Amino acid sequence: MTATILAIETSTHACSVALQKGQDVLHRRELAARKHGELLLPWVQGLLAEAELEVAALDAIAVSRGPGAFTGVRMGIAVAQGLAMAHHKPTIAISSLAACAHGAWRQTGANKHLVAFDARMGELYWGQVLVAEAGQARLLHESVLRPEDVELPPDEDGSWLAVSDGWAAYPEFQQRAQACLLADNSMQSWLPDAEDVLALAQTEYAAGRVLEPENLQPKYLRDNVAQKPKKSPLIV
Protein backbone atom coordinates (compact mmCIF):
# COMPACT_ATOMS: atom_id res chain seq x y z
CA MET A 1 0.00 0.00 0.00
CA THR A 2 1.28 3.48 -0.85
CA ALA A 3 1.90 5.56 2.25
CA THR A 4 0.58 9.10 2.70
CA ILE A 5 3.81 11.08 2.92
CA LEU A 6 4.68 14.76 2.81
CA ALA A 7 8.15 15.45 1.34
CA ILE A 8 10.25 18.62 1.64
CA GLU A 9 13.35 19.56 -0.37
CA THR A 10 15.21 22.81 0.37
CA SER A 11 18.91 21.92 0.10
CA THR A 12 19.62 24.12 -2.95
CA HIS A 13 18.08 27.22 -4.52
CA ALA A 14 15.28 24.94 -5.82
CA CYS A 15 12.51 24.82 -3.21
CA SER A 16 9.91 22.05 -3.51
CA VAL A 17 7.30 20.08 -1.61
CA ALA A 18 5.35 16.98 -2.63
CA LEU A 19 2.48 15.05 -1.10
CA GLN A 20 1.32 11.53 -1.91
CA LYS A 21 -2.32 10.60 -1.31
CA GLY A 22 -3.15 7.19 -2.73
CA GLN A 23 -1.80 7.13 -6.27
CA ASP A 24 -1.93 10.91 -6.63
CA VAL A 25 1.14 13.12 -6.14
CA LEU A 26 0.66 16.86 -5.54
CA HIS A 27 3.74 18.97 -6.13
CA ARG A 28 5.12 22.51 -5.95
CA ARG A 29 8.58 23.58 -7.13
CA GLU A 30 10.32 26.85 -7.86
CA LEU A 31 13.89 28.03 -8.39
CA ALA A 32 13.73 30.50 -5.54
CA ALA A 33 17.04 31.49 -3.99
CA ARG A 34 16.50 33.06 -0.55
CA LYS A 35 12.71 32.60 -0.79
CA HIS A 36 12.42 29.20 0.90
CA GLY A 37 11.13 30.72 4.13
CA GLU A 38 8.46 32.61 2.23
CA LEU A 39 7.29 29.61 0.19
CA LEU A 40 7.67 26.49 2.27
CA LEU A 41 4.90 26.61 4.87
CA PRO A 42 2.26 28.13 2.54
CA TRP A 43 3.04 25.37 0.01
CA VAL A 44 2.73 22.67 2.67
CA GLN A 45 -0.58 24.12 3.82
CA GLY A 46 -1.77 24.47 0.21
CA LEU A 47 -1.00 20.86 -0.70
CA LEU A 48 -2.72 19.55 2.43
CA ALA A 49 -5.78 21.67 1.65
CA GLU A 50 -5.82 20.53 -1.98
CA ALA A 51 -5.64 16.89 -0.85
CA GLU A 52 -8.26 17.55 1.85
CA LEU A 53 -5.91 16.18 4.50
CA GLU A 54 -4.75 17.22 7.95
CA VAL A 55 -1.19 16.61 9.12
CA ALA A 56 -2.66 14.03 11.49
CA ALA A 57 -3.62 11.90 8.47
CA LEU A 58 -0.03 11.59 7.24
CA ASP A 59 1.91 8.36 7.69
CA ALA A 60 5.27 10.16 7.72
CA ILE A 61 7.11 13.36 6.84
CA ALA A 62 10.20 13.09 4.62
CA VAL A 63 12.91 15.68 4.11
CA SER A 64 16.21 15.91 2.29
CA ARG A 65 18.86 15.96 5.03
CA GLY A 66 21.62 17.47 2.86
CA PRO A 67 24.26 18.05 1.88
CA GLY A 68 23.50 21.47 0.51
CA ALA A 69 23.08 25.09 1.52
CA PHE A 70 23.25 25.35 5.32
CA THR A 71 20.24 27.67 5.63
CA GLY A 72 18.07 25.62 3.28
CA VAL A 73 18.93 22.29 4.91
CA ARG A 74 18.28 23.69 8.40
CA MET A 75 14.95 25.14 7.30
CA GLY A 76 13.71 21.89 5.76
CA ILE A 77 14.75 19.86 8.81
CA ALA A 78 13.16 22.37 11.20
CA VAL A 79 9.81 22.36 9.38
CA ALA A 80 9.75 18.56 9.12
CA GLN A 81 10.64 18.19 12.82
CA GLY A 82 8.10 20.77 13.92
CA LEU A 83 5.24 19.17 12.02
CA ALA A 84 6.24 15.66 13.06
CA MET A 85 6.67 16.47 16.74
CA ALA A 86 3.39 18.38 16.92
CA HIS A 87 1.47 15.48 15.39
CA HIS A 88 3.52 12.49 16.64
CA LYS A 89 4.60 11.39 13.16
CA PRO A 90 7.76 9.54 12.10
CA THR A 91 10.25 11.22 9.80
CA ILE A 92 12.37 9.96 6.92
CA ALA A 93 15.76 11.45 6.01
CA ILE A 94 16.80 11.31 2.35
CA SER A 95 20.16 12.30 0.89
CA SER A 96 19.84 15.32 -1.39
CA LEU A 97 22.47 13.75 -3.66
CA ALA A 98 20.46 10.53 -3.94
CA ALA A 99 17.26 12.49 -4.62
CA CYS A 100 19.04 14.46 -7.34
CA ALA A 101 20.26 11.27 -9.01
CA HIS A 102 16.79 9.72 -8.81
CA GLY A 103 15.43 12.77 -10.62
CA ALA A 104 18.08 12.43 -13.31
CA TRP A 105 17.18 8.76 -13.72
CA ARG A 106 13.50 9.70 -13.96
CA GLN A 107 14.31 12.17 -16.75
CA THR A 108 16.87 10.16 -18.72
CA GLY A 109 16.81 6.50 -17.64
CA ALA A 110 20.57 6.60 -16.91
CA ASN A 111 21.66 4.28 -14.07
CA LYS A 112 25.05 5.66 -12.97
CA HIS A 113 25.32 9.21 -11.69
CA LEU A 114 28.11 11.51 -10.61
CA VAL A 115 26.33 14.24 -8.67
CA ALA A 116 28.20 17.48 -8.05
CA PHE A 117 26.55 20.36 -6.19
CA ASP A 118 28.37 23.68 -6.21
CA ALA A 119 29.35 24.00 -2.52
CA ARG A 120 30.98 27.42 -3.03
CA MET A 121 34.34 28.17 -1.37
CA GLY A 122 36.06 26.31 -4.24
CA GLU A 123 34.44 22.97 -3.33
CA LEU A 124 31.85 20.45 -4.47
CA TYR A 125 29.36 18.32 -2.62
CA TRP A 126 30.18 15.12 -4.45
CA GLY A 127 28.38 11.81 -4.66
CA GLN A 128 28.32 8.59 -6.70
CA VAL A 129 24.81 7.15 -6.98
CA LEU A 130 23.34 4.09 -8.71
CA VAL A 131 19.66 4.11 -9.64
CA ALA A 132 18.12 0.95 -11.11
CA GLU A 133 14.39 1.51 -10.63
CA ALA A 134 11.78 3.86 -9.20
CA GLY A 135 12.18 4.51 -5.49
CA GLN A 136 15.72 3.11 -5.39
CA ALA A 137 18.97 5.07 -5.18
CA ARG A 138 22.16 3.50 -3.89
CA LEU A 139 24.45 6.20 -2.54
CA LEU A 140 27.98 4.84 -2.87
CA HIS A 141 29.84 7.85 -1.56
CA GLU A 142 29.33 11.46 -0.49
CA SER A 143 31.86 14.09 0.54
CA VAL A 144 32.81 17.74 0.23
CA LEU A 145 35.97 18.18 -1.81
CA ARG A 146 37.89 20.54 -4.02
CA PRO A 147 37.32 19.57 -7.67
CA GLU A 148 41.00 18.68 -8.11
CA ASP A 149 40.77 16.18 -5.22
CA VAL A 150 37.85 14.18 -6.61
CA GLU A 151 38.81 10.63 -7.59
CA LEU A 152 36.98 9.87 -10.83
CA PRO A 153 35.87 6.49 -12.21
CA PRO A 154 38.22 4.84 -14.76
CA ASP A 155 38.86 6.96 -17.85
CA GLU A 156 37.76 4.19 -20.20
CA ASP A 157 34.39 3.76 -18.50
CA GLY A 158 32.34 6.45 -20.27
CA SER A 159 29.08 5.41 -18.60
CA TRP A 160 28.40 7.98 -15.86
CA LEU A 161 25.85 10.79 -16.14
CA ALA A 162 27.04 14.18 -14.88
CA VAL A 163 24.32 15.67 -12.69
CA SER A 164 23.72 19.08 -11.08
CA ASP A 165 25.26 22.54 -11.03
CA GLY A 166 28.77 21.77 -9.80
CA TRP A 167 29.86 20.69 -13.27
CA ALA A 168 29.14 24.06 -14.87
CA ALA A 169 30.69 25.87 -11.89
CA TYR A 170 34.06 24.16 -12.48
CA PRO A 171 34.49 23.64 -16.23
CA GLU A 172 38.09 22.50 -15.84
CA PHE A 173 36.82 19.67 -13.62
CA GLN A 174 34.26 18.72 -16.24
CA GLN A 175 37.02 18.62 -18.85
CA ARG A 176 39.12 16.32 -16.64
CA ALA A 177 36.14 14.00 -16.19
CA GLN A 178 35.06 13.94 -19.83
CA ALA A 179 36.31 10.44 -20.61
CA CYS A 180 34.23 8.80 -17.87
CA LEU A 181 31.01 10.67 -18.72
CA LEU A 182 28.10 9.89 -20.99
CA ALA A 183 27.71 12.29 -23.90
CA ASP A 184 24.33 13.41 -22.49
CA ASN A 185 24.85 16.77 -20.71
CA SER A 186 21.15 17.45 -20.19
CA MET A 187 21.16 17.04 -16.40
CA GLN A 188 23.98 19.41 -15.47
CA SER A 189 21.52 22.03 -14.27
CA TRP A 190 19.23 19.54 -12.47
CA LEU A 191 18.67 20.17 -8.75
CA PRO A 192 16.98 17.87 -6.23
CA ASP A 193 13.20 17.77 -6.13
CA ALA A 194 10.72 16.81 -3.41
CA GLU A 195 9.04 14.47 -5.90
CA ASP A 196 12.16 12.30 -5.78
CA VAL A 197 12.50 12.66 -2.01
CA LEU A 198 8.95 11.31 -1.89
CA ALA A 199 9.70 8.34 -4.17
CA LEU A 200 12.73 7.34 -2.10
CA ALA A 201 10.82 7.90 1.13
CA GLN A 202 8.14 5.43 0.05
CA THR A 203 10.82 2.73 -0.13
CA GLU A 204 12.26 3.71 3.25
CA TYR A 205 8.83 3.74 4.87
CA ALA A 206 7.92 0.31 3.47
CA ALA A 207 11.19 -1.06 4.91
CA GLY A 208 10.52 0.49 8.32
CA ARG A 209 13.49 2.85 8.10
CA VAL A 210 11.95 5.83 9.86
CA LEU A 211 13.18 8.16 12.58
CA GLU A 212 11.63 9.74 15.62
CA PRO A 213 11.61 13.47 14.77
CA GLU A 214 14.05 14.34 17.57
CA ASN A 215 16.60 12.03 15.88
CA LEU A 216 16.33 13.74 12.50
CA GLN A 217 19.71 15.35 11.79
CA PRO A 218 21.10 17.37 8.87
CA LYS A 219 24.12 16.08 6.93
CA TYR A 220 26.24 19.15 6.25
CA LEU A 221 29.51 17.29 5.48
CA ARG A 222 31.41 20.49 6.34
CA ASP A 223 30.80 19.87 10.08
CA ASN A 224 34.03 17.86 10.16
CA VAL A 225 35.82 19.88 7.52
CA ALA A 226 39.15 19.54 9.33
CA GLN A 227 38.89 15.75 9.07
CA LYS A 228 37.54 15.48 5.53
CA PRO A 229 39.61 13.25 3.22
CA LYS A 230 42.05 14.77 0.81
CA LYS A 231 40.89 12.26 -1.80
CA SER A 232 37.48 10.68 -2.23
CA PRO A 233 37.40 6.89 -2.16
CA LEU A 234 36.62 5.49 -5.59
CA ILE A 235 33.64 3.14 -5.53
CA VAL A 236 32.34 1.70 -8.78
N, C-alpha and C positions, 0 to 999 in steps of 0.2 A: 504494500500500500504506500502511496506517495504521501510523505509527511507535509504538514502545513508549516512552512519555514519562511521567516523573514530574513533576507540577506542584505548586508551593508558592505559597500566597498568605497573607501576614501583614502587609499594609500598613495594616490598620485593626484594630478590636477583633474582627472576624470572622477566625478562624483556619481555614484549610482546606488540604487536600491532595487530589490526584486522581492516578490512575494509569490509563493506557490500555494494555490488553493485547488485541490484535486489535480486535474491535468492542466489547469490554466496557470500561466505565469504572467503577472503584472510587473511592469518594469519602468523605471525612470533613469535617465542617464544624461549627463551634460559635461562637457569640458569646461570646468568652472574653477579656475585657480582662485584660491582665497575666498570662495563662496560656499564652501562645504557647510559652514555653520548656518548660513542663511537657508540652504536648500534641504538639509538632511531631515530634520524633524517634520517639516511640512510634507515632504515626500512620503515619509513613513506613514504619517497620519492619512495622507491622501490615498495611498495604496490600500490601507486597512479599510477606509471608508468605501472605496470602490469595490472591494471584495466583500463588504458587509461583514467584517470580522472585528472582534476586539483582540487586544494583545493576549488576553486570557485564553483565546481559542488556538493560539499557536502551539505547535509541538516543540519548537526550538527557535533560537535566534542565532544566525551565523554572521560572522564578520571576518574580513581579511585582517590578519594579525600582523601584516608587514612581510618583508621590509618595504620601506617607502618613506614618504615625507613624514617627519616626526609629528607635526601638528595634525595632519590628516589621519595617521594611524591612531594617535591618542583619541581623536574625536570619535572615530568609528568604534573603538573599544569602549569608550565611555558611554556612548549611546546604547550599545548592545548590552553592556553590564547594567545600566540603569533600568532599561526595560525588563531585562531578565530578572533582576533582583526584585523589582516591584511586583512582578507577576509570577515569581517562583518557576521560571522556565530555565531549561538547560541551554547552554551556549555551545557553539561549534566554531573553532578557530581554523581558518584556511589560509595557507600561504598565498600572498599576493602574486608571487612568481608562478606558482602552480595554476592559479586562476587565470593569469595572463596567457599561459601556454594552452590551457583548455580552450580559451577563446580563440586562439590562433588555430588550434585543431578544428574547432567548430567552423571556422571560416575557410580553411584550406584543406583539411584532411591530413595534413602532415603529422607525423608521429614523434619526431625528435626535435626538440626546441632548445635553443640557446637564448635565454631571456636576459636582457640587459637593460635595467632601469638606469637612467641618468641620476646618480646619487649626489651630483654637484661635488665641489671640493676636489675635482680631478679624479673621481672614483665612480665605480659602477656597483649597483646591486646586481649580482650575477648568479644565475641559476641554470642548471641542466635539468630538463624535465621531459619525461616520456609520457605520451598520451596515446592510448590504444583504443579507447571507446568512451562514450558519453559517461560523465560522472567519475572518470578515473584520471588521475594525474600523478605520476610517480616522480617525486622531487628527489633527484639524485644528489644534488649539492646546492647550497646557497652560501654566499659570502659577500662581503664588501671589499673591493679590490681596486687598485689602479689598473687601467686597461692593459698596461705593459706587463702586469703580473698575472694576468689570466692565462691559465694553462688550457689550450684549445684541444679539441679532438684531433686525431691524426689528419695530416694534410690531405691524404688520399681519400678521405671518407666522403666528403661532398654530399652529405645527406641530412644536415641539420638546418632547421629553419631559424633565421635570425628574427627575434621578436622584441619589440618595444623600442623606446626612444633613446636608449643608450648608444645604439649603433650610429645613429645620425649625429649624436653629440660628439663622438670620437671617430671621425672618418678614417684616421690612420689605423685604428684598431680594426675597423671593418675591413680595411685593405689587407691587414695581416691575417684575418680569419677567412678570407675569400675562398680558399681552396677547400675548406671543410663545410661551406655553406651551400644550400640549395640555391638555384638561380632565382627563385621567387623572393622578391624583396617587398612583397605587399604588406607584410605585418610589422614593418619597422617603425610604424607610428602607433601600433596597437597598445592600448593600456588596459589594465584589468577591469573587469565588469562584474557587477553584482549578480548578473545572470549566471556567470560561471562559478562564482562563489556558491550560489544556490545549488547548481548541479553537483558540485563536489560535496557540499554539505548533505545532500540527500544520501550519498554513499556513506558518509561518516555516521549519519544518524542511524541508518539501517544496520550498521555494524556496532552500534552502541558506543561510538567514540565521541562522547559529549563531555562537557565540562560544567561544573558548578560555576556560576558567573563570577564568584570571587576568585576563581582560579584562572580566569581568562587573562592572558598576558600578551602584550605586544612583543613582536620580534624586530627589534631595531637593527641588529647586527653591529651597529657602531657602539653599543653599550660597552663592549670589550675591545674597543679599537686598538688598545695597546697590545692585546694578545692575538689580533687577527693574523692569519698566516700570510707570509710573504708570497706564497704561490698557492693557487687553488688546487686541491687534489683533482686529478683527472679521472672521471668515472664515465665509462661508456658501456 
